[in-house]
Amino acid sequence: MSSEQISSIYDKVLRINLDTAIYGTFAEIGAGQEVANCFFRASASAGTVAKTISAYDMTMSDAIYGKSNRYVSRDRVSAMLKYEYQLLLERLSQQKGTDTTFFSFSNTVRARGYNDTGECHGWMGVRLQLKPGGPPCQIIIHVRLLDEENVDQMEALGIIGVNLIYAAFYHREHLAVFTESLMDGLGKDRVEVDMLKFSGEGFKMVDNRLCHLQLVTSGLTDAAMFLPDGEVVQPAEALYKRPIILLRGSFDPVMNLHLDMLKQTRTLFQSSLESQQKQETVELCEISMNNLLREGKSGEIDHLAFLDRANALQALGKTVLVSRCPEFHRIATYLSRYTSSPIGIVLSIGLLNELFKEKWSENLAGGILESFGRLFKHELGLYVYPWKKRESDDLVTADNFKSPADLKHLYEYFLKNGMIHSIPCGDVELLKFTGRDVQRMIAEGNELWKDLVPGQAHTSAVS
């Protein structure tokens, strides 16, 4: 860590230590007590630290926090936060509660071990009062540790833990500032934050879906996910070893066409799966950041548009993924991080045509061949939905699609070897209209749009 970074992190710690209204405990499992260590290395730590603990042994941890199926998990860190916070209140509220906002900080981490090549990640959070005597609120994040060496991971863990505590007390009113400050003193090649959740009475106005959107907007992660009930989730929790069907689109608005694309893909995709895998298949609707840019305002995200589309998809029971991965090979790599089961990506003829354009592989040394190599590296297939030419009414499918002449044999190879699948259309009438057609109908007051959009999405389509 450079001297400039040390100054920044320890200035944060010193400000907290000198704030007489902040007092709490630190409970850390895995990779040492790196966050507490930062507070002890700064001056005036007695002003903040009531207790530190590291119940490193599983038996000791279970005895204190209760048994857990997984020790590096959201459930475990939540149990730690709740237990330590309650203990703090029981022992110190009469003595210090009038003027003190109490907090508990906890993390549970899997850092690099001896001869270890597995995923290094952890959960951390802070449970805190927003004012003395107030009810507790909670902020939890999930981090991936990207450094190769244990000592570097420990350092990164200490820094991001300090940043989380500091942001919880001084940046909680400003989501963008809060999120981006988590990476102060760290490069994005060292830590990824792929889940952020606020909870508690004091944060009841926070929409955690917007928190996830901010993680992606700020570049802290490539993609973020939330379930049909709006619950934000760390991708591994929802995708681990499960078959995945992913539909990419703008969903502006959500149409019956999208539902048919998923239905037709599901039938073909699951035909080769075992019974248990069929039950475990998860369908994702991915909204790309490129599709959320506010018209006429470069780089500005339209948050209302995001919520409208998310609401519509959730009303239809869909899990939503928001990503900053326009290249297909990037989203394929992202998904394969969490599952070794089959992955099916659903796309239109138009998007299939896009795959053969050089702009999507211009940053790869191997060009378009490397792009397709990365795309099909894992057990992945493309499921292509047909398109009808308006001028001739001809139906274009994956089977009769004309790829660029110089890539004709490559496309034929993909088709013959089951990497690209042609899926049917359940109702050719669905192919007559696009999302832009629906938008125009709504603007013109043409009620025909209601037949093209599922009823659950009507409200979102016109908002």
Residue pairs with C-beta under 8 A, 6 or more apart in sequence:
1 9
1 155
1 159
1 185
5 159
5 185
8 184
8 185
9 38
9 158
9 159
9 162
9 163
9 184
9 185
10 38
10 41
10 42
12 162
12 163
12 166
12 184
13 38
13 39
13 41
13 42
13 162
14 42
14 43
14 44
15 166
15 170
16 22
16 39
16 48
16 165
16 166
16 169
17 39
17 42
17 43
17 44
17 45
17 47
17 48
18 44
18 47
19 47
19 48
19 169
20 47
20 99
20 100
21 99
21 100
21 101
21 132
22 47
22 48
22 100
22 101
22 103
22 169
23 47
23 48
23 50
23 92
23 96
23 100
23 101
23 102
23 103
24 48
24 49
24 50
24 88
24 102
24 103
24 104
24 105
24 128
25 49
25 50
25 51
25 52
25 53
25 84
25 85
25 87
25 88
25 103
25 104
25 105
26 33
26 35
26 36
26 39
26 49
26 51
26 52
26 53
26 104
26 105
26 106
27 52
27 53
27 54
27 55
27 80
27 84
27 104
27 105
27 106
27 107
28 34
28 35
28 36
28 52
28 53
28 54
28 106
28 107
28 108
28 109
29 54
29 55
29 56
29 61
29 71
29 76
29 80
29 107
29 108
29 109
30 56
30 72
30 107
30 108
30 109
30 110
30 111
30 122
31 109
31 111
31 122
31 150
31 153
31 154
31 157
32 54
32 154
33 52
33 54
34 154
34 155
34 157
34 158
34 161
35 105
35 107
35 124
35 157
35 158
35 161
35 162
35 165
36 49
36 52
37 158
38 158
38 159
38 161
38 162
39 45
39 48
39 49
39 162
40 49
50 88
50 92
51 84
51 88
53 84
55 61
55 63
55 64
55 65
58 71
61 68
61 71
61 76
62 68
64 83
65 76
65 79
65 80
65 83
66 79
68 75
68 76
68 79
69 75
70 76
71 108
72 108
72 109
72 110
72 121
72 122
72 123
73 108
73 123
74 123
74 140
74 142
74 234
74 237
76 108
76 123
77 106
77 107
77 108
77 123
77 124
77 125
77 140
78 125
78 138
78 140
80 104
80 106
80 108
81 104
81 105
81 106
81 125
81 126
81 127
81 138
81 140
82 127
84 104
84 106
84 127
85 102
85 103
85 104
85 127
85 136
88 102
88 104
89 97
89 102
92 100
92 102
93 102
96 102
97 132
97 133
98 132
98 133
99 132
100 132
101 128
101 129
101 130
101 131
101 132
101 134
101 169
102 128
102 129
103 126
103 127
103 128
103 129
103 165
103 168
104 126
104 127
104 128
105 124
105 125
105 126
105 161
105 164
105 165
106 124
106 125
106 126
106 127
107 122
107 123
107 124
107 125
107 157
107 161
108 122
108 123
108 124
109 120
109 121
109 122
109 123
109 124
109 145
109 157
110 118
110 119
110 120
110 121
110 122
111 120
111 122
111 145
111 150
111 153
111 154
111 157
112 120
112 145
112 147
112 148
112 149
112 150
112 153
113 150
119 144
120 144
120 145
120 146
120 153
121 142
121 143
121 144
121 145
122 142
122 143
122 145
122 157
123 140
123 141
123 142
123 143
124 140
124 141
124 143
124 160
124 161
124 164
125 138
125 139
125 140
125 141
125 164
126 138
126 139
126 164
126 165
126 168
127 136
127 137
127 138
128 136
128 137
128 138
128 139
128 168
128 169
129 135
129 136
129 137
130 137
130 172
130 202
134 202
135 200
135 201
135 202
136 200
137 198
137 199
137 200
137 201
137 202
137 203
138 198
138 199
138 200
139 164
139 168
139 172
139 196
139 197
139 198
139 199
139 203
140 195
140 196
140 197
140 199
141 164
141 182
141 193
141 195
141 196
141 197
142 193
142 194
142 195
142 234
143 157
143 160
143 191
143 192
143 193
143 194
144 191
144 192
144 193
144 194
145 153
145 156
145 157
145 190
145 191
146 189
146 190
146 191
146 192
147 153
147 156
147 190
152 190
156 186
156 190
156 191
159 184
159 185
159 186
160 182
160 183
160 186
160 191
160 193
163 181
163 182
163 183
163 184
163 185
163 186
164 182
166 181
167 177
167 178
167 181
167 182
171 177
171 178
171 181
172 178
172 203
175 206
175 210
175 211
175 214
176 214
176 217
176 218
179 193
179 196
179 211
179 214
179 215
179 218
179 220
180 218
180 220
182 193
182 220
183 191
183 193
183 218
183 220
188 219
188 220
192 220
192 221
193 215
193 220
193 221
194 215
194 220
194 221
194 223
194 224
194 234
194 235
195 212
195 215
195 224
195 232
195 233
195 234
196 208
196 211
196 212
196 214
196 215
196 232
197 208
197 211
197 232
198 206
198 208
198 211
207 307
208 226
208 230
208 231
208 232
209 226
209 230
209 232
209 306
209 307
209 310
209 320
210 303
210 306
210 307
211 232
212 224
212 225
212 226
212 232
212 322
213 224
213 292
213 301
213 303
213 306
213 322
215 221
215 224
216 222
216 223
216 224
216 289
216 322
216 323
216 324
217 289
217 301
217 324
219 324
222 323
222 324
222 325
222 330
222 334
223 235
223 286
223 321
223 322
223 323
223 324
223 325
223 331
223 334
224 232
224 235
224 321
224 322
224 323
225 232
225 233
225 234
225 235
225 238
225 284
225 319
225 320
225 321
225 322
226 232
226 233
226 310
226 319
226 320
227 233
227 238
227 319
228 314
228 317
228 318
228 319
229 314
230 314
235 337
235 338
236 338
238 282
238 319
239 282
239 335
239 338
239 339
240 338
240 339
241 280
241 339
241 340
241 341
242 277
242 280
242 281
242 282
242 339
242 341
243 269
243 270
243 273
243 277
243 278
243 280
243 281
243 282
243 339
243 341
243 342
243 343
243 344
244 281
244 282
244 283
244 284
244 335
244 339
244 341
244 342
244 343
244 344
245 262
245 265
245 266
245 269
245 281
245 282
245 283
245 284
245 343
245 344
245 346
245 383
246 283
246 284
246 286
246 321
246 331
246 335
246 343
246 344
246 345
246 346
247 258
247 261
247 262
247 265
247 283
247 284
247 285
247 286
247 346
248 286
248 288
248 331
248 345
248 346
248 347
248 351
249 258
249 285
249 286
249 287
249 291
250 287
250 288
250 291
250 309
250 435
251 258
251 285
251 287
251 291
251 309
251 312
251 313
251 435
252 291
252 305
252 309
252 435
252 439
253 309
253 312
253 435
253 438
253 439
253 453
253 457
253 460
253 461
254 309
254 312
254 313
254 316
254 453
254 454
254 457
254 460
254 461
255 430
255 433
255 435
255 438
255 452
255 453
255 454
256 430
256 452
256 453
256 454
257 430
257 431
257 433
257 452
258 285
259 316
259 454
260 385
260 425
260 426
260 427
260 430
261 346
261 348
261 385
261 423
262 283
262 346
263 426
264 383
264 385
264 423
264 424
264 425
264 426
265 344
265 346
265 383
265 385
265 423
266 281
266 283
268 383
268 421
268 423
269 281
269 342
269 344
269 381
269 383
270 277
270 278
270 281
272 342
273 281
273 342
277 341
277 342
280 341
282 319
283 318
283 319
284 318
284 319
284 320
284 321
285 313
285 318
285 319
285 320
285 321
286 320
286 321
286 322
286 323
286 331
287 306
287 309
287 310
287 320
287 321
287 322
287 323
288 322
288 323
288 324
288 325
288 326
289 301
289 322
289 323
289 324
290 326
292 301
292 302
292 305
292 306
292 322
293 299
293 300
293 301
293 302
294 300
294 301
294 302
294 305
295 302
304 463
306 322
308 460
308 461
308 463
309 460
310 320
311 459
311 460
312 456
312 457
312 460
312 461
313 320
313 457
314 320
315 456
315 457
315 460
316 454
316 456
316 457
323 331
323 334
325 331
325 334
326 360
327 360
327 361
327 371
328 345
328 355
328 360
328 371
328 375
329 371
329 372
329 374
329 375
331 345
332 343
332 345
332 374
332 375
332 377
332 378
332 380
333 374
333 377
335 343
336 343
336 377
336 378
336 380
340 378
340 379
341 379
342 379
342 380
342 381
343 378
343 379
343 380
343 381
344 380
344 381
344 382
344 383
345 380
345 381
345 382
345 383
346 383
346 385
346 423
347 382
347 383
347 384
347 385
348 384
348 385
348 387
349 384
349 385
349 386
349 387
349 396
349 397
349 398
349 401
350 387
352 382
352 384
352 398
352 401
352 420
353 401
354 360
355 371
355 372
356 368
356 403
356 404
356 407
356 411
358 367
358 368
360 368
360 371
361 367
361 368
361 370
361 371
364 370
364 371
364 374
366 373
368 407
369 410
372 410
372 414
376 414
376 419
380 419
381 418
381 419
381 420
381 421
382 398
382 414
382 419
382 420
382 421
383 421
383 423
384 397
384 398
384 401
384 420
384 421
384 422
384 423
385 423
385 425
386 395
386 396
386 397
386 398
386 422
386 423
386 424
386 425
386 431
387 395
387 396
387 431
388 394
388 395
388 396
388 428
388 431
388 432
389 395
389 396
395 425
395 428
395 431
397 422
398 415
398 420
398 421
398 422
398 423
399 415
399 422
401 411
403 410
403 411
411 420
413 419
414 420
425 431
430 452
433 452
437 452
438 449
438 452
438 453
438 461
440 446
441 447
441 448
441 449
441 452
442 449
442 461
442 462
449 461
450 458
453 461
